[in-house]
Amino acid sequence: DSVEQWLPGVFQGTGYHGSRITIRQLLNNTSGLPNTATSDEIVRKLHTRAGLAEHRFDVWRKDDLLRLVVAEPPGGAPGVRGRFDTA
């Protein structure tokens, strides 16, 4: 099933196409979406000792994570390969 089928409009106006990305691709990291764990905001808040001490109990809502995802360009076409593949 497509992301659009289960989360209608979630990628509307973002440059991503929910009708082209499947749930399977989301689960096996072949959707072309960037990894939120490497976003500048997550790295700043959670990948340093001071950042983790200050933000370890922050609550990340769906909208917060979607904002981080759509701020980055697609890593590739959905279903082509994983975000971190080098070959």
Residue pairs with C-beta under 8 A, 6 or more apart in sequence:
1 22
1 23
2 18
2 19
2 20
2 21
2 22
2 23
3 10
3 11
3 18
3 19
3 21
3 22
3 23
3 26
3 31
4 10
4 11
4 17
4 18
4 19
6 23
7 18
8 18
9 18
10 18
10 66
11 17
11 18
11 21
11 70
12 18
14 70
15 70
15 73
15 74
16 32
16 33
16 69
16 70
16 74
17 78
20 78
21 31
21 32
21 33
21 78
22 31
22 78
22 79
25 31
25 32
25 78
25 79
26 33
28 82
29 35
29 82
29 83
29 84
30 78
30 79
30 80
30 81
30 82
30 83
31 78
31 79
32 74
32 75
32 76
32 77
32 78
32 80
32 83
33 69
33 74
33 75
33 83
34 69
34 72
34 73
34 74
34 75
34 83
35 83
35 84
36 42
36 65
36 68
36 69
39 68
39 71
39 72
41 68
42 68
44 51
45 51
45 52
45 54
45 55
45 58
46 52
46 55
46 56
75 83
76 83
